[in-house]
Amino acid sequence: MAQFICQMCDSDFESYNKNAKYCSQSCKGKAYIKHSIKKCKICRQEYKPIRATSKFCSLKCCAADKKNRLVLIPLFLSAQYTDLVTIMEFLER
């Protein structure tokens, strides 16, 4: 059995395979994701996405975006707030 260092998480591990590169299937899967680095839509932090269509670096940023949309969308759809000035006054409160 030989000692190796995982190329993904830098942890030490042992393996009988002389060509081992990763300590687990999880690290191997992360290494094979080939999406380019993106900037989070909310916090502007750079991250490596798991899916090509992702827009957020974390669930926290995703929730923040949903919270923002839940507040603003009903205002624009409501007949009571059709005037942009009224909407801006509401948001300033």
N, C-alpha and C positions, 0 to 999 in steps of 0.2 A: 504494500500500500504506500502511495506517495503523497507528499504534502503539496498543496496548491494554494494559490490566492485567487479568489473569485474576481473575474474581470468586471463584474457589475457592482458588487457591494464591498469589495476589498476585504472580505472575511477569509480566514484560513479554513481549509477543508481537506479531507483525505479522500482519495479515490483510487480504485484499482485501474481505472482507465488512464493510460499515460498521456492522452490528449485532452484531459478534462480542462474546461475553462470556467465553468459556473458551478456554484455550490448547490443549486437547486433548480427545479423546473421553473420556478417563479423568476429567478434571475435570468435564466436562459430566455424565457418569454419576453422579458423587458428588453433584453439586448437585441432581439430580433425586430423590434418595432422600429420602423424606418421613417417616421413622420418628422418633418422639420420642426425646429424650435419655433414656438409662437409666443406672443405677448397676451397675457390675460386681459379680457375686455374690461374688467372692473379695476384690478389693482396694478395693471401694467407690468407685472412681474413676468420674466421669461420662464417658460416651462416646456418640457418635452411631452407632447400629448400622447395619450394612449389611442385615441381615435382621430382620424384625419379631420373630422367635423367638429371637434371640441373647441370651445370658445373661452373656457375658464380653467384656471389652474387648480381649483379645489371646489369642494361642495359648498364651502362658506361663500365664495364669490358667486357661485351659481345661485345660491339662495338670496344673496343681496340683489342680484339682477332681477330675480322673480319678484322680490318685494317691491323694487322700484316700478316694475311693470304693473303690478297689481294696484298701486296707488295712482299711477298716471293714466292708464287706459280707460278706466271708468269715467274719469273727468272729461276726456275728449268725446266719449260716446254719449254722455248724458246731455239731454236737452237743456238742462238747467245751466250748464257751463259751456255753451256754444261760443261765447265771446272769449277771445284769447286774453283780453285784459282781466276778465273775471277769473280765468284759470290762473294767471300769474299772481293775482291778489290772493287767491286761495293757497298757492304754494308758498307765499312769503310768510304766512301765519305761523 
